Amino acid sequence: MPSLIRFLVIVGVLGALAYAGMLAIVAYVSPQPREMTQTISPQRLNK
Protein backbone atom coordinates (compact mmCIF):
# COMPACT_ATOMS: atom_id res chain seq x y z
CA MET A 1 0.00 0.00 0.00
CA PRO A 2 2.75 2.57 0.71
CA SER A 3 4.10 2.12 -2.81
CA LEU A 4 0.66 2.98 -4.21
CA ILE A 5 0.48 6.13 -2.10
CA ARG A 6 4.03 7.08 -3.13
CA PHE A 7 3.13 6.54 -6.79
CA LEU A 8 -0.02 8.66 -6.47
CA VAL A 9 1.91 11.45 -4.73
CA ILE A 10 4.58 11.46 -7.46
CA VAL A 11 1.95 11.52 -10.21
CA GLY A 12 0.12 14.33 -8.41
CA VAL A 13 3.29 16.39 -8.04
CA LEU A 14 4.19 15.91 -11.71
CA GLY A 15 0.65 16.92 -12.71
CA ALA A 16 0.83 20.01 -10.50
CA LEU A 17 4.18 20.98 -12.06
CA ALA A 18 2.75 20.61 -15.56
CA TYR A 19 -0.29 22.70 -14.59
CA ALA A 20 1.93 25.38 -13.03
CA GLY A 21 4.06 25.44 -16.18
CA MET A 22 1.01 25.99 -18.36
CA LEU A 23 -0.20 28.78 -16.09
CA ALA A 24 3.23 30.43 -16.25
CA ILE A 25 3.21 30.30 -20.05
CA VAL A 26 -0.26 31.86 -20.16
CA ALA A 27 0.69 34.58 -17.69
CA TYR A 28 4.08 35.61 -19.07
CA VAL A 29 3.94 34.97 -22.83
CA SER A 30 1.75 37.15 -25.00
CA PRO A 31 1.36 36.27 -28.68
CA GLN A 32 2.06 38.91 -31.29
CA PRO A 33 -0.98 39.47 -33.51
CA ARG A 34 -0.24 39.38 -37.21
CA GLU A 35 -2.17 39.25 -40.45
CA MET A 36 -2.81 35.86 -42.01
CA THR A 37 -3.49 35.19 -45.69
CA GLN A 38 -4.12 31.87 -47.36
CA THR A 39 -4.77 31.34 -51.05
CA ILE A 40 -7.65 29.09 -52.08
CA SER A 41 -7.77 27.53 -55.51
CA PRO A 42 -10.83 28.38 -57.67
CA GLN A 43 -11.73 24.69 -57.93
CA ARG A 44 -12.39 24.52 -54.21
CA LEU A 45 -14.65 27.58 -54.37
CA ASN A 46 -16.93 26.10 -57.06
CA LYS A 47 -17.94 23.03 -55.04
C-alpha positions, -999 to 999 in steps of 0.1 A, spaced: 0 0 0 28 26 7 41 21 -28 7 30 -42 5 61 -21 40 71 -31 31 65 -68 0 87 -65 19 114 -47 46 115 -75 20 115 -102 1 143 -84 33 164 -80 42 159 -117 6 169 -127 8 200 -105 42 210 -121 28 206 -156 -3 227 -146 19 254 -130 41 254 -162 10 260 -184 -2 288 -161 32 304 -163 32 303 -201 -3 319 -202 7 346 -177 41 356 -191 39 350 -228 18 372 -250 14 363 -287 21 389 -313 -10 395 -335 -2 394 -372 -22 393 -405 -28 359 -420 -35 352 -457 -41 319 -474 -48 313 -510 -76 291 -521 -78 275 -555 -108 284 -577 -117 247 -579 -124 245 -542 -147 276 -544 -169 261 -571 -179 230 -550 
